[in-house]
Amino acid sequence: MSGLRQRNGSTIPIARIAALALFVILSSPQISAFQHGHLLSPLTKHGAQHDIVHNNSHFQLHAKPSKKSKSKSGGGGGFGSSSGGFGSKKSKSSSSDRADPSKVRTVSGYTGSGTKVLAAAANNFDRIRKLFGKDATTDVYVRSPLNDESVFWFVGKVIRMVEDEGAAAGGGDGNELEGSVYPSEEEAVLSQKRLILEYAKNQLRPQNMGGPYAKKLELWSAPGDSEMDVVQNKITLVPITGSSRDLREGFHVKDVGYNPEIYVGEEQEKGGLRVVRDSEGRPVKAPFEIN
């Protein structure tokens, strides 16, 4: 859908880091998401203007890197927790699985590492979005087939440096490519795949993506800022397949960013934006308009 709002320069970084959880508290208007053309849940902050937009302000998750500290509780499993949450020791990769840090954003395994990596990804998103806007943005969805194969959950946005003479001519900091090749949409997602899935299953929606459902999570994409068109069954989602091994020589992870979806209010219990599609990502109902 054309006419989606791009950044207006008004950015509010929000971060609140606790021992076991990261909570972001925002006030926002809400609209509804639809399932098979019917109301799916009363709730999301997504509208024709989203990036994330609340009351005409741009909200971004810019969490500060967590300091190393000892956990005083064995309960929970929240953000940066040592008991199974995002950035926990349970998420630690073996030495043989460790990817090149210049190409991949991942969670290293120590307590709080998820917060630090997410902060870097969000800061990069903010920087690149200022340069290239929605044309360099890709919306990301996660399908959890072991939970419900027909539901695709919106989990945030990725962005990438693109070849744009207009932006490059503007000069200033941040316009130079860190690597030697411009990232593709697939590379923007694959290089942050582990981070996105860890955040989605441990922090955003563990009820539908975590635990027994976590083994077969899938990443799907849509054009940047297309949430309303997706909800209205106007867009087919596209699967993102592959791994970090598919990243080209010359790709650098600093040339991409990730802006995570954030649940507020009732969304934390009932869930946020998700849509129904068939196994090919196609709408199962005809397109419709929202009055």
C-alpha positions as CSV (number, residue, x, y, z in Angstrom):
1,M,0.0,0.0,0.0
2,S,1.6,3.3,-1.0
3,G,1.8,6.4,1.2
4,L,3.2,4.6,4.3
5,R,5.0,7.1,6.5
6,Q,8.7,7.2,6.5
7,R,10.8,8.5,9.4
8,N,10.0,12.0,10.5
9,G,13.3,12.3,12.5
10,S,11.6,12.0,15.8
11,T,13.3,9.0,17.5
12,I,12.8,8.0,21.1
13,P,15.2,5.4,22.3
14,I,13.8,3.2,25.1
15,A,15.6,0.7,27.2
16,R,15.0,-0.8,30.6
17,I,17.3,-3.6,31.6
18,A,16.5,-5.7,34.7
19,A,18.2,-8.8,36.1
20,L,15.8,-11.2,34.4
21,A,13.8,-9.2,31.9
22,L,13.8,-6.3,29.5
23,F,10.5,-4.4,29.5
24,V,9.7,-1.6,27.1
25,I,6.7,0.5,28.1
26,L,5.0,2.5,25.4
27,S,1.6,4.2,25.0
28,S,0.1,3.4,21.6
29,P,-3.1,3.4,19.5
30,Q,-4.1,0.0,18.4
31,I,-5.8,-1.7,15.4
32,S,-6.9,-5.2,14.9
33,A,-5.2,-8.1,13.1
34,F,-7.4,-10.5,11.1
35,Q,-7.6,-14.2,10.7
36,H,-9.4,-15.5,7.6
37,G,-10.9,-12.1,7.3
38,H,-12.1,-12.2,10.9
39,L,-10.8,-10.5,14.0
40,L,-7.9,-12.5,15.3
41,S,-7.0,-10.4,18.3
42,P,-7.9,-7.0,19.8
43,L,-4.7,-5.4,19.6
44,T,-1.8,-4.3,17.7
45,K,0.0,-1.1,17.3
46,H,0.4,-1.6,13.5
47,G,-1.2,0.8,11.1
48,A,-0.4,2.3,7.7
49,Q,2.3,4.3,9.4
50,H,4.6,2.0,11.3
51,D,8.3,1.8,11.9
52,I,7.5,1.5,14.9
53,V,5.1,4.5,15.1
54,H,3.0,5.6,18.1
55,N,1.1,8.9,18.1
56,N,3.3,10.2,15.2
57,S,6.5,9.4,17.1
58,H,9.1,6.9,16.1
59,F,10.0,4.5,18.8
60,Q,13.1,2.4,18.6
61,L,14.5,-0.2,20.9
62,H,18.0,0.9,21.7
63,A,18.9,-1.1,24.7
64,K,22.2,-0.3,26.4
65,P,24.7,-3.2,26.6
66,S,24.2,-5.1,29.8
67,K,27.0,-5.2,32.4
68,K,28.1,-8.5,33.6
69,S,26.3,-9.3,36.8
70,K,25.4,-12.4,38.8
71,S,21.8,-13.6,38.6
72,K,20.2,-13.7,42.0
73,S,17.3,-15.8,41.0
74,G,16.9,-19.1,39.2
75,G,13.3,-18.4,38.1
76,G,12.1,-17.0,34.9
77,G,13.9,-17.0,31.6
78,G,13.8,-13.4,30.5
79,F,16.0,-11.3,28.4
80,G,19.6,-11.8,29.3
81,S,18.8,-14.5,31.9
82,S,21.0,-17.3,32.9
83,S,18.1,-19.7,33.2
84,G,17.1,-20.3,29.6
85,G,16.2,-16.9,28.3
86,F,17.6,-14.7,25.5
87,G,21.4,-14.7,25.7
88,S,21.5,-17.5,28.3
89,K,24.1,-20.2,28.6
90,K,21.6,-22.7,27.2
91,S,21.8,-20.7,23.9
92,K,25.6,-21.0,23.8
93,S,27.0,-22.4,20.5
94,S,29.7,-25.0,20.3
95,S,33.0,-23.8,19.0
96,S,32.5,-25.6,15.7
97,D,29.2,-23.6,15.2
98,R,30.6,-20.2,15.8
99,A,30.2,-17.9,12.8
100,D,32.3,-15.1,11.6
101,P,31.3,-12.1,13.8
102,S,31.9,-9.7,10.9
103,K,29.1,-11.5,9.0
104,V,26.6,-12.8,11.6
105,R,24.8,-11.3,14.6
106,T,24.3,-14.0,17.2
107,V,24.1,-14.5,20.9
108,S,27.4,-15.5,22.4
109,G,26.1,-17.4,25.4
110,Y,27.0,-15.2,28.4
111,T,24.2,-13.6,30.5
112,G,23.1,-10.4,28.9
113,S,24.7,-11.0,25.5
114,G,21.3,-11.0,23.8
115,T,20.7,-7.4,25.0
116,K,24.0,-6.2,23.7
117,V,23.7,-7.7,20.3
118,L,20.1,-6.5,20.0
119,A,21.2,-3.0,20.8
120,A,23.8,-3.1,18.1
121,A,21.3,-4.3,15.6
122,A,18.7,-1.7,16.6
123,N,21.2,1.1,16.4
124,N,22.3,0.0,13.0
125,F,18.6,-0.1,11.9
126,D,18.1,3.5,13.1
127,R,21.3,4.7,11.3
128,I,20.5,3.0,7.9
129,R,16.8,3.9,8.1
130,K,17.7,7.6,8.2
131,L,19.7,7.2,5.0
132,F,17.4,5.0,2.9
133,G,14.0,4.8,4.4
134,K,11.5,2.0,3.7
135,D,12.9,1.1,0.3
136,A,15.8,-0.6,2.1
137,T,13.5,-2.2,4.7
138,T,12.1,-5.7,4.8
139,D,9.4,-6.9,7.2
140,V,10.0,-10.2,8.8
141,Y,7.6,-12.9,10.0
142,V,8.1,-16.2,11.8
143,R,6.0,-19.3,11.1
144,S,5.9,-21.9,13.9
145,P,4.5,-25.0,12.1
146,L,4.7,-27.2,15.2
147,N,2.4,-24.8,16.9
148,D,0.1,-23.7,14.1
149,E,1.3,-24.0,10.5
150,S,-1.2,-21.4,9.2
151,V,-0.1,-18.5,11.4
152,F,2.7,-16.1,10.6
153,W,3.9,-13.8,13.4
154,F,5.3,-10.4,12.6
155,V,8.6,-10.1,14.5
156,G,10.1,-6.9,13.3
157,K,12.1,-5.3,10.4
158,V,15.5,-5.6,8.9
159,I,17.3,-3.0,6.9
160,R,20.3,-2.9,4.6
161,M,22.7,-0.5,3.0
162,V,21.6,0.0,-0.6
163,E,23.2,1.6,-3.6
164,D,21.5,5.0,-3.7
165,E,23.2,7.9,-5.4
166,G,20.9,10.4,-3.8
167,A,21.7,9.3,-0.3
168,A,25.4,9.0,-1.0
169,A,25.5,12.5,-2.4
170,G,24.1,13.8,0.9
171,G,27.4,13.1,2.6
172,G,27.8,12.9,6.3
173,D,28.5,10.0,8.6
174,G,27.2,6.5,8.1
175,N,27.0,6.6,4.3
176,E,30.0,4.4,3.7
177,L,29.7,0.7,3.2
178,E,31.5,-1.4,5.8
179,G,31.9,-4.4,3.5
180,S,32.7,-4.6,-0.1
181,V,29.3,-5.6,-1.4
182,Y,25.8,-4.3,-0.9
183,P,23.7,-6.7,1.1
184,S,20.7,-8.4,-0.5
185,E,17.3,-8.8,1.3
186,E,18.1,-12.4,2.0
187,E,21.5,-11.6,3.5
188,A,20.0,-8.9,5.7
189,V,17.8,-11.6,7.2
190,L,20.2,-14.6,7.2
191,S,23.0,-12.6,8.9
192,Q,20.7,-11.9,11.8
193,K,18.7,-15.1,11.7
194,R,19.9,-16.5,15.0
195,L,19.3,-13.1,16.7
196,I,15.8,-12.8,15.3
197,L,14.7,-16.3,16.2
198,E,16.2,-16.2,19.7
199,Y,14.4,-12.9,20.3
200,A,11.1,-14.2,18.9
201,K,11.0,-17.5,20.7
202,N,12.4,-16.4,24.1
203,Q,11.2,-12.9,24.4
204,L,8.4,-12.0,22.0
205,R,6.2,-15.0,21.9
206,P,7.5,-18.1,23.7
207,Q,4.0,-19.5,24.0
208,N,3.9,-20.1,20.3
209,M,7.6,-20.3,19.3
210,G,9.5,-21.5,22.3
211,G,10.0,-24.9,24.0
212,P,8.8,-27.8,21.9
213,Y,7.9,-25.5,19.0
214,A,11.4,-23.9,18.6
215,K,13.0,-26.7,16.5
216,K,11.2,-25.8,13.2
217,L,10.8,-22.1,13.1
218,E,10.8,-20.5,9.7
219,L,11.5,-16.9,8.5
220,W,9.4,-15.2,5.9
221,S,9.5,-11.7,4.5
222,A,7.3,-9.0,3.0
223,P,8.1,-5.5,1.6
224,G,9.1,-2.9,4.1
225,D,6.3,-1.2,6.0
226,S,3.6,-3.4,4.4
227,E,1.8,-4.5,7.5
228,M,-1.5,-3.1,6.5
229,D,-1.4,-4.7,3.0
230,V,-0.4,-8.0,4.6
231,V,-3.3,-7.9,7.0
232,Q,-5.6,-7.0,4.1
233,N,-4.5,-10.2,2.2
234,K,-2.9,-8.2,-0.6
235,I,0.6,-9.6,-0.2
236,T,2.1,-13.1,-0.4
237,L,4.9,-13.7,2.1
238,V,8.2,-15.1,0.8
239,P,10.2,-17.7,2.6
240,I,13.8,-17.0,3.6
241,T,15.9,-20.1,3.4
242,G,19.6,-20.7,3.8
243,S,22.2,-20.0,6.4
244,S,25.2,-17.9,7.2
245,R,27.2,-20.1,4.8
246,D,25.3,-18.4,2.0
247,L,26.6,-14.9,2.8
248,R,28.9,-13.6,0.1
249,E,32.5,-12.8,0.5
250,G,32.7,-9.1,1.2
251,F,29.4,-9.0,3.2
252,H,29.6,-7.2,6.5
253,V,26.9,-7.4,9.3
254,K,27.4,-3.7,10.1
255,D,25.7,-2.9,6.7
256,V,22.4,-4.4,8.1
257,G,20.2,-3.8,11.1
258,Y,17.2,-5.2,12.9
259,N,14.3,-3.4,14.6
260,P,12.5,-5.9,16.8
261,E,8.8,-6.0,17.3
262,I,7.8,-5.0,20.8
263,Y,4.6,-6.1,22.6
264,V,2.9,-3.7,25.0
265,G,-0.2,-3.9,27.1
266,E,-2.5,-6.8,26.2
267,E,-0.2,-7.9,23.4
268,Q,2.1,-9.4,26.0
269,E,-0.6,-11.9,26.9
270,K,-2.6,-12.2,23.8
271,G,0.0,-11.7,21.1
272,G,0.5,-9.0,18.5
273,L,0.3,-8.9,14.7
274,R,0.0,-12.2,13.0
275,V,-1.7,-13.3,9.8
276,V,-3.0,-16.5,8.2
277,R,-1.4,-17.9,5.1
278,D,-1.2,-21.2,3.3
279,S,2.0,-23.2,3.1
280,E,3.3,-21.1,0.2
281,G,2.7,-17.8,2.1
282,R,-0.4,-16.9,0.0
283,P,-3.5,-15.4,1.6
284,V,-6.3,-17.9,2.2
285,K,-9.0,-15.3,1.8
286,A,-9.7,-12.6,-0.8
287,P,-8.2,-9.1,-0.3
288,F,-10.4,-6.7,1.7
289,E,-10.4,-3.1,2.8
290,I,-10.4,-1.7,6.3
291,N,-12.8,1.2,6.7
